[in-house]
Amino acid sequence: MNSKGRVSFILKPRKMVEPTPCRFRAAEAAGATVDTVKYPDGTVDVEIDGPHGRSWSFKTLPSVSDPKGLEVVVTWDAAAVTLHIAGAKIQQQNV
């Protein structure tokens, strides 16, 4: 596992506005796997498996929408794992 990495993907806009739960296709890069679930209330759960040999979990309610979809980026380095949505830093967890 790399001590530094990045995974990025797009959440499709139609799935974000539907009132039903949705499990998005897993994204993989740099030895990490990211699973994302959207719940009926719009909350998004992002689970990352791999950075620093463990799993990480972020829950957020995205406040932005984009007709092209929401870009989700997870980055990690020796100090932290960070979730970005639509270019904004949403949450960070220290190692």
NORURKA-V375138 format. One line per field, one symbol per residue. phi: phi as a letter, one per 40 degrees, with the letter a starting at -180 (. if undefined). burial: 1 if it has 9 or more other ideal C-beta (glycine too) atoms within 8 Angstrom, else 0. A space follows every 10 residues. Layout:
phi = ???
burial = ???
This chain:
phi = .ccbaabbab cccdcccccb cabcccbbaf gbbbbbbbcd cgcbbbbbbh dggabbbbba bdcbbacchb cbbbbaacba bbbbbfgbcc abbcc
burial = 0000111110 1010110000 0001001010 0111111110 0111111111 1000010101 0100000011 1111110001 1111110000 00100
